[in-house]
Amino acid sequence: MRLRSLAAIFALAICVPLSMAEKDPFDKATIADPSASFINVAARRAELAHATTPRVVEALSWKHGCVNSEQPVPPPGRMIIPHHYLSGSYGPINPEEAKATHPYQRFQDAVTDGASRYVATGDSAEAVCVANLLSQWAAANALLDYSYKESSQAWYQVEWTLSSISLAWSVVQNDPAIPAAQRTAILKWMHKVTEYMFDQDPHPDDHARENNHAYWRALCATSVGILTSDENLYRRGLSQYARAIGQMNSDGSLPLEMARHENALHYQSFALAPLVMIAELASRQGVDLYSLRVNGHTIADAVDFLVRASADLSLVKKYASEPQTFSLFSGKKPPAWTEFWAARHPGKPWSDIITVPLVDSTIGGNATIYAAPAQTR
């Protein structure tokens, strides 16, 4: 009854422009199951046991895991990372940033490879390895020694690393081989990292400044909120999702991402990654964010714009005159979030776009293992 009543509240609120709503439609949202990941792990493993889809079979053949990976230690000292771009928010990329973020990427890879392998095999050794690695970083108070004013890029890195490890942890957390004390320490650390991350926000009440970074922080809030049974964090994530949907232009483009010149389409896609994962997490809690309509839009409008503009780059010209660096139809691997989207929206263009396994540590690892149809349709 509780979930049905919540659905009724959402149905009333989501048809109203968010700025005109008397209150947040998610202010009474509750966590139905803190042990739920963004997928049903047991059910997914059963599906994978009979996989015939070529890219799924290929992904299952990979031996990447936590157990056989390098176990990176937390970088010592204060977390200071150079800006991603040499100047401003577009243009040439700063090579020093990749050097500084390498330890965090290795950490994300080890944890998410372990989670992906765990879903595929059920091997408790992978879950234990993930827990041990997270415990090591928790004991070092990693991801807590930085300041937005000193290094905004460090703040951004925390968003991505916390999204990565919290999603991976949600996959392995229920394995009985993980000691209870270790679970408690990991969750306490993740919660502390989340709160500190939000404390660094220089404009916490200025919704006009929200772009993809706000969505990544919302993914952290949703994921860690569920894991730690913190309904305020959980609601914060859902509310940010609703604001993101309400901020779209009439054609489905996201205005702050369209301001990124040659990277406008890239950032449209990049912004969709955390929004899709928030929707997947919410679905496991009985909340259908995919159908959420704010100011006349749903998330499908943002995806549709990305598809149409990838096929016809002239659609981006009114926002960015530069040739675009991204297209879904470039022949390169599409972003991994499309695997989750295609699972809910099968057929073209996704059947043409997604032909190989897709992996992204920032959204939990091997999206093909997690979401692709296991049997060829």
Phi, psi and omega in degrees: 000324182298315180294322179294321181292323176297318179300323179294320178298314181298319182299324179287322188277326191285346179273358183255140174309132188300323181294341182261349181294139182291331178207164181299126180295347181252014185290350177241011179297139181236158179273116183281325185208099181292347179270357183278134174273193175278353172226162170275102190299312182296316180295320180294319179298322178296321177296318183294336180296341181238031185292137174231344179297125188307315183289332176289316178300319178296315180297322180291338180280345180291145182253009180298132176203184176283320186301320183258019179256166171294142180257089186291141177267155179298137177299137180285158174081185184290145183275101179233119184235129178297157179300149180294321180256148180295331179208127177069214186243019176198176180097203182301142182271142179280114182294340180290334180296317181298323178296317182289330183269356183305315179298324180289323178293320178296322176298310179301316182298315182297315182291315183283328173297321177296317179295317180297316180295325179296317178298320183289325190242335186075015183287113181298334179299327178291317179297318180295320178298315177300314181297318180295319180292317177297321179297322179297315179290325178295317181297332179274001184054041179294157177068021183235351185251077180200169177218135178302318183295328181275323182206092179296330180293330175296319178299317179296320180297323177298320177305311185287319180292319179292320175302312182302305188285330179289322176294318178297318179297324180299333181285321187259350193302333186270001180295129185293346181282349180274122181297146182299320181296324179291319176303314182299316182294319180296314182293322179298318179294313180299321179295319179296318178297319180296313181297318180296321178302315179289329178295338182278351184296117181285345182225062189296337184250007182259091183292342180291341181270003187283132172222205184302331180296322176296328180288322177294320176294325177294323176297317176301315181297318180294312184294307181290326176302315178295312183301323185257007181058033178264100185288336176293317176296314180303313179295325178299318178296315180295321181294321177294322176302314181298320179295321179300315180296321182288345183268000182297150166290170184298335182269001180097355178284153178264117192302319182287337176279329177293344181276009186261025171057238184293347181255017184302310180291324176303314183284333171301315179291315182300323179291331181288335182302305179293327180295318178297319182290327173298317180296322178293317178297314181297323179302322179287348176257009177087016181244124182265090178282340179297330180267356182298123181245121179231129182053036176084002185240154166237172179300333180300331180292323178291321177293317180299319177298318180299318180294311184295318182288332175292326179277334182221090186295347178295338180294340180269346188301327182289346178255321184217119184280344185286151170302138186275146180274353188225143169204140175296339184254026182282346185092350176276168177301132176286165177296149188293335180298336180296337178295319177292319181295316182294330178296330178267342182227069185293161179100195182285149005275356189295326180296334176273327186281318185261108183233351182227164178299142182242131183227137174209113184296332182291340177247027168105352176124230188277097183295331180291317175298322184285324196227336186295145176306124184288328180254138178296132183267000000 
